[in-house]
Amino acid sequence: MYNHNAPAQAELPSAKKLLRSTLIAAATATALLITVVLPAEYAIDPTGIGRVLGLTEMGEIKEQLAMEAEQDAAASANASAETIALVAPSENVAPLAEPQQTAIVEEPTPVVVEEAAPVTPLWKDEISITLSPGEGAEVKLTMSEGATASFSWESNGGPVNYDTHGDGGGRSISYEKGRGVDSDAGELTAAFKGNHGWFFRNRNSADVTVVLRTDGEYGQMKRVL
């Protein structure tokens, strides 16, 4: 018993029709690849249609984010390797690990300075860094666990992206991150003994200059990147 008769030979599609359908499908897929997929995913727009539809810009943003992630990862890896030497004690490093030094930092010395000269605060160190478009730089302080450093930085020429973090003894920590910021100030307390500081990156189309000032309980300031 059966429900349908076998189709007649005339009802089956010919080889020519099958080939034509296959070629049309392949051409459609190729057109979508060139006009949609390549602009949206890789910012490649040979026809210009992707930019008209706003797809090329989407692809450029994806490429920029991917490149930024790779650069930041490489910068962090290089910084960790170069700052290992800072952990070793030197003549310039104050004995911050001693309890009596920590007690001295807790005294209201910054308050006295602000009352004497509120518009001209005194700083232990100051560094000025000029960054070209896309360039990054890192400044670290050698600190003992629980040590506190006051800081203030500002970016002239445009805002910057920054990451306040630390590393040492196989440990790492990120205290704060920001994008498109032109200044910041406060206190940095070391979560463990090691190197703690700031990574700045210029995402503007022109040079910017970052001026960082620090004071407090730390051994030395050093630019490591």
C-alpha positions in Angstrom: 0.0 0.0 0.0 1.3 3.5 -0.8 0.0 7.1 -0.6 1.7 8.7 -3.5 2.8 7.7 -6.9 6.4 8.1 -7.8 7.1 11.4 -9.5 7.3 11.3 -13.3 10.7 11.9 -14.9 9.4 15.2 -16.2 8.6 16.5 -12.7 12.1 16.1 -11.4 14.4 19.1 -11.6 16.9 18.9 -14.4 20.7 19.0 -13.8 20.7 22.5 -15.4 18.2 23.8 -12.9 20.1 22.2 -9.9 23.3 23.8 -11.1 21.6 27.2 -11.6 20.1 27.0 -8.0 23.5 26.1 -6.6 25.2 29.0 -8.4 22.6 31.5 -7.2 23.0 30.3 -3.6 26.8 30.6 -3.8 26.6 34.1 -5.3 24.2 35.2 -2.6 26.4 33.8 0.2 29.4 35.5 -1.3 27.6 38.8 -1.6 26.5 38.6 2.1 30.1 37.8 3.1 31.6 40.8 1.2 28.9 43.3 2.1 27.8 42.3 5.6 30.1 39.8 7.4 33.5 41.2 6.5 32.6 44.9 7.3 30.8 44.0 10.6 33.4 41.5 11.9 36.8 42.6 10.5 36.2 46.2 9.2 37.0 45.0 5.7 34.7 46.8 3.2 35.8 46.4 -0.4 32.5 47.6 -1.8 31.7 50.5 0.5 28.3 49.2 1.2 29.3 48.2 4.8 30.2 51.8 5.7 26.9 53.1 4.2 25.0 50.6 6.4 27.1 51.4 9.5 28.6 47.9 9.6 32.2 48.9 8.9 32.2 51.2 12.0 31.0 48.2 14.0 33.9 46.1 12.7 36.4 48.9 13.4 35.2 49.1 17.0 35.6 45.3 17.4 39.1 45.4 16.0 40.1 48.4 18.2 38.8 46.6 21.3 40.6 43.4 20.5 43.8 45.4 19.8 43.5 47.3 23.1 43.0 44.1 25.0 46.1 42.6 23.5 48.2 45.7 24.2 47.0 45.9 27.8 47.8 42.3 28.4 51.3 42.7 26.9 51.9 45.8 28.9 50.9 44.1 32.2 53.1 41.1 31.4 56.2 43.3 30.6 55.6 45.4 33.7 55.4 42.3 36.0 58.7 41.0 34.5 60.6 44.4 34.8 59.4 45.3 38.3 60.7 42.1 40.0 64.0 43.9 40.6 62.2 46.6 42.6 61.2 44.2 45.3 64.9 43.8 46.4 65.9 46.2 49.2 68.2 49.1 48.4 69.8 52.1 50.2 67.0 54.4 49.0 64.2 52.2 50.4 62.9 53.4 53.8 62.3 50.6 56.4 58.6 50.7 55.9 58.0 47.3 57.3 58.9 48.5 60.9 55.8 49.1 63.0 57.1 52.5 64.3 57.2 53.8 60.6 53.5 52.9 60.1 52.6 54.8 63.3 54.4 57.9 62.0 52.4 57.8 58.7 49.1 57.7 60.7 49.9 61.1 62.3 48.0 64.0 60.7 51.1 65.4 58.9 49.1 66.1 55.6 46.6 68.2 57.6 49.4 70.4 58.9 50.8 70.9 55.4 47.4 71.9 54.0 46.8 74.4 56.8 50.2 76.0 56.3 50.0 76.2 52.5 46.7 74.9 51.2 47.4 76.0 47.6 50.9 74.7 47.4 51.0 71.1 48.8 54.4 69.5 49.4 55.1 66.3 47.4 57.9 63.7 47.9 58.1 62.9 44.1 56.8 64.2 40.8 57.0 62.8 37.3 55.8 64.1 34.0 55.1 61.7 31.2 54.2 62.6 27.6 52.2 60.0 25.7 51.7 59.9 22.0 48.4 58.6 20.6 47.9 54.9 21.6 51.0 54.9 23.9 50.9 53.6 27.5 53.2 54.1 30.5 53.4 52.7 34.0 54.7 54.2 37.3 55.2 52.1 40.4 56.0 52.7 44.1 57.8 50.1 46.2 55.6 49.7 49.3 55.2 47.4 52.3 51.9 45.8 53.2 49.6 48.3 54.8 51.7 51.3 53.7 49.8 54.4 52.4 50.8 56.9 49.8 49.0 60.1 48.9 48.8 60.9 45.2 47.5 63.4 42.7 47.7 63.2 38.9 46.3 65.2 36.0 46.3 64.8 32.2 47.0 67.9 30.0 45.9 67.7 26.4 43.0 65.2 26.8 41.7 62.5 29.2 43.4 59.1 29.6 42.5 55.6 30.5 44.1 54.4 33.8 44.5 51.3 36.0 45.7 51.6 39.6 47.1 48.2 40.5 49.9 46.3 42.3 52.0 43.2 42.1 54.6 41.3 44.1 55.4 37.9 45.6 53.3 36.2 42.9 50.3 38.3 43.8 48.5 41.0 41.9 45.6 43.3 42.5 43.6 46.0 40.7 42.5 48.9 42.9 40.6 51.1 40.4 40.2 51.6 36.7 38.9 54.5 34.6 38.3 55.6 31.0 38.4 59.1 29.7 39.6 60.7 33.0 41.6 63.9 33.1 42.6 63.9 36.8 42.4 61.9 40.1 43.7 62.2 43.7 43.5 60.3 46.9 45.4 57.7 48.9 46.8 54.3 47.8 47.1 51.6 50.6 49.3 48.6 49.6 47.4 45.3 50.0 50.7 43.4 50.2 54.5 44.0 49.9 55.5 44.8 46.3 55.1 47.4 43.6 51.9 49.5 43.5 51.1 52.3 41.1 49.4 53.5 37.9 49.2 52.5 34.2 48.1 55.3 31.8 47.2 55.0 28.2 46.5 57.8 25.7 43.5 57.1 23.4 43.4 60.6 22.0 44.5 61.7 18.5 47.1 64.0 19.9 49.9 63.9 22.5 48.9 64.2 26.2 51.1 64.9 29.3 50.4 63.2 32.6 51.8 64.8 35.7 51.9 62.4 38.8 52.8 63.6 42.3 53.2 61.3 45.3 54.0 61.5 49.0 53.8 59.1 51.9 55.1 55.7 53.0 57.0 54.2 50.1 60.6 53.5 49.1 61.0 54.8 45.6 59.1 55.9 42.5 60.1 54.4 39.2 58.7 54.3 35.7 58.8 50.7 34.6 57.1 51.0 31.1 
